[in-house]
């Protein structure tokens, strides 16, 4: 289990007649909780919950991601779902983030010796 928390305090010095997407969308609180556990053999599951509180418009959101993977030496095969509950939210620049999406893939670590 892993838990992390960030708090940022921001004060605005920009004139009220000017607009800035970054000023409006600054991060205030961020809480990330990660739970990793072994399912069977070398198959593992990782569940992540991200809670974000932004300064603008009192916008908060929570997003859940899930990842199942098999790992052996330098190989990893995985399937992951991002934004499992299809939460509507935006990040920096007020850009709407995608809903639920799923990725399946593999990775190989190649050790280069000097």
C-alpha positions as CSV (number, residue, x, y, z in Angstrom):
1,X,0.0,0.0,0.0
2,X,1.3,3.4,-0.9
3,X,-0.2,6.8,0.0
4,X,0.9,10.3,-1.1
5,X,-0.5,13.7,-0.5
6,X,0.4,17.1,-2.0
7,X,-0.9,20.5,-0.9
8,X,-0.1,23.7,-2.8
9,X,-1.0,27.2,-1.6
10,X,-1.3,29.7,-4.4
11,X,-2.0,33.4,-4.2
12,X,-2.9,35.4,-7.4
13,X,-1.0,38.5,-8.3
14,X,-2.6,38.8,-11.8
15,X,-4.9,41.7,-12.4
16,X,-8.6,40.7,-12.3
17,X,-9.1,41.9,-15.9
18,X,-6.6,39.3,-17.2
19,X,-7.4,35.7,-17.7
20,X,-5.0,32.8,-17.4
21,X,-6.0,29.1,-17.7
22,X,-3.1,28.1,-15.4
23,X,-4.2,30.5,-12.7
24,X,-7.8,29.2,-12.9
25,X,-6.8,25.6,-12.8
26,X,-4.1,25.4,-10.2
27,X,-3.8,22.3,-8.0
28,X,-4.7,22.7,-4.3
29,X,-4.9,19.1,-3.0
30,X,-3.8,15.8,-4.5
31,X,-4.2,12.5,-2.8
32,X,-3.0,9.2,-4.4
33,X,-3.6,5.8,-2.9
34,X,-2.1,2.7,-4.5
35,X,-2.9,-0.9,-3.5
36,X,-0.8,-3.7,-5.0
37,X,-1.4,-7.3,-4.4
38,X,-0.5,-10.7,-5.9
39,X,-3.4,-12.6,-7.5
40,X,-1.8,-15.9,-8.2
41,X,1.8,-16.9,-9.2
42,X,3.4,-14.0,-10.9
43,X,0.1,-12.3,-11.7
44,X,-0.3,-9.0,-9.8
45,X,-3.0,-6.3,-9.6
46,X,-2.5,-2.6,-8.9
47,X,-5.4,-0.4,-8.0
48,X,-4.9,3.4,-7.9
49,X,-7.2,6.1,-6.7
50,X,-6.4,9.8,-7.4
51,X,-8.3,12.6,-5.7
52,X,-7.6,16.0,-7.2
53,X,-8.9,19.4,-5.9
54,X,-8.3,22.3,-8.2
55,X,-8.6,26.0,-7.2
56,X,-11.0,27.0,-10.0
57,X,-14.7,26.7,-9.6
58,X,-14.3,24.4,-6.6
59,X,-13.6,21.5,-9.0
60,X,-12.7,18.2,-7.4
61,X,-12.6,14.7,-8.9
62,X,-11.6,11.2,-8.1
63,X,-10.3,8.8,-10.7
64,X,-9.7,5.0,-10.3
65,X,-7.2,3.1,-12.4
66,X,-6.7,-0.7,-12.5
67,X,-3.8,-2.7,-13.8
68,X,-3.2,-6.4,-14.0
69,X,0.2,-7.7,-15.1
70,X,2.5,-10.7,-15.3
71,X,6.2,-10.1,-14.8
72,X,9.1,-12.4,-15.3
73,X,12.7,-11.2,-15.3
74,X,12.8,-8.6,-18.2
75,X,9.3,-9.3,-19.5
76,X,6.0,-7.7,-18.5
77,X,2.6,-8.3,-20.0
78,X,-0.3,-6.1,-18.8
79,X,-3.9,-5.0,-19.2
80,X,-5.0,-1.7,-17.7
81,X,-8.1,0.4,-17.4
82,X,-7.7,4.1,-16.9
83,X,-10.6,6.1,-15.4
84,X,-12.5,2.9,-14.6
85,X,-15.7,4.7,-13.6
86,X,-15.7,7.0,-16.7
87,X,-15.5,10.2,-14.6
88,X,-15.8,13.6,-16.4
89,X,-12.9,15.8,-15.4
90,X,-10.4,18.3,-16.8
91,X,-6.7,18.8,-16.1
92,X,-4.3,21.7,-16.7
93,X,-5.5,24.2,-19.3
94,X,-9.1,23.2,-18.7
95,X,-8.8,20.4,-21.3
96,X,-11.4,17.7,-20.8
97,X,-9.7,14.3,-20.2
98,X,-10.8,11.1,-21.9
99,X,-13.3,8.8,-20.3
100,X,-12.6,5.2,-19.6
101,X,-10.0,3.6,-21.8
102,X,-8.2,0.3,-21.9
103,X,-4.7,-0.6,-22.9
104,X,-3.1,-4.1,-23.4
105,X,0.5,-4.5,-24.0
106,X,3.9,-5.9,-23.2
107,X,7.3,-4.5,-22.4
108,X,10.8,-5.9,-22.5
109,X,13.7,-4.4,-20.5
110,X,16.9,-4.7,-22.4
111,X,20.0,-4.4,-20.2
112,X,22.9,-2.6,-22.0
113,X,26.2,-3.5,-20.4
114,X,29.1,-1.0,-20.5
